[in-house]
């Protein structure tokens, strides 16, 4: 029984990271109807910003850790807005496929620019938060795993509030409904889209830092696998839906962990993806998504 | 412009003088050409650089002591940029244009496997310093190595776990995407079972995985006394960190894939008291080893030689020893002499070439203590 609860906790903390990255995919898709493949590399950039910022603050303190987290989120928000300004905005109105290819190009650009500047060898991420290990009835959880769940939960609630309770959130939803009509009622589309990218990238940075805290070896290609899994999580939960992304991430993380701890551990990715296919067969819109018919 | 020209002339004069001196000694045209293929740049540059420095030091020492068979040794080093497909081209060039009598290299088994068929075809002896995959020397009778092979390493760790750590129930955590890891796990399990121990649980992961808590939680529930992790240093360090997070305080041990400074950088204090087997330790107090460490530090700005450097050094020394015994430099004579190597005393222990052209030699067990690698013991074959 305690093994089951332990695995569930392991799965939740892994799933929370997927969920955090998935939110960025789903938000951009919700507003612009396109998949921002560079998102997973903003995640990587976030971890590296944290790596360099950590050298400036005292290590192992709560305040220093929060400063690193905040600084990296701001840095990535700027990076995300810059990517949108220079790579995607010139293509506004172009066919979706063009933007998609550009996104893949930006992703590769970030990965290999990272290799030039940071080198291909993995670096060690410093412990920026004070690390503790809690044991309750034989069930162990580290403070960094706990931090992932708490921070992810907090950011998701904050995101829900921003999207549903603020003016800019209303503008985002209006834009996603109908960009032309939104412009007609006086919404500045460029500002709203910039904001969406900034917000999504800040979440990716938070994900990158939390990921690096739990798995302290970072390299320029570290975003590829978690990015892919988070994308799957977003689709699984219903792309475009914020609670869906959270749920998708948690489901994927938990399934992966339970399979990884069984005798079929070789097939853990295969089984996690098979679950995705199964769910999409029965619910094509994802767990919480609305299935809509795309006009071709 | 004038300065440049005069320096150019000076260099010319210098070269002429050197040539005259060499001609005077009657050696220049008789140098023995030896080829070396190494990954000096690219992703395995750390391994290639170390190995090359060891080889270079050996050649410099040989030449300072009057060369081999009274002739200087001329080392032709080529970089394959850690890329697949480069090594074969380079070896062809070394053999046909530079007329090398033997080839040293490579560290990575996959690239040694590219070079070996060409050396075999041209009947040029090749010595790999540190490719441990058994297939390398199976290419043909001109291919040798001066390191032990994976099956030996697996059995050594099984014996070490059984007799030194006194563990009877272990878990094996294998990387399924690496031939090295799968091979090592196989030989470990065979020997450990033969010795009467039991493999309680086996878990798998893939290269590049970051989360091992699922596997480790299952291992913890199975109630084992130790974990064998035959993988590379990045994953090994993360596994040790996560095992500690799960409150598992038991010995974790692996093979020479753990050997890198990054193991301690990434793993930090979680690496304390973990063990791995490798080819050599600079802490070994044997006089040959200490002499080598001292000379290496003097030559390369105080850098401490690692196992790759020691094996690079030994590969060149074993070759020189064979050429000496052969008394000539044609491929067949050198090949026969290398095959006859018995108890050659190098920095990585006594090297004997077996009928499969592999070296049988002792392995070294290393542990981590106070954030430093520390020599534990030598395990003889």
Interface residues (C-beta under 8 A of the other chain):
Chain A: X3 X6 X7 X10 X11 X14 X120 X121 X122 X124 X133 X135 X140 X142 X145 X211 X214 X215 X216 X217 X222 X225 X256 X257 X258 X259 X260 X261 X262 X263 X265 X266 X268 X269
Chain B: X43 X46 X176 X202 X203 X204 X205 X206 X208 X210 X211 X213 X214 X215 X217 X218 X220 X221 X234 X237 X238 X241 X244 X245 X246 X247 X262 X265 X266 X268
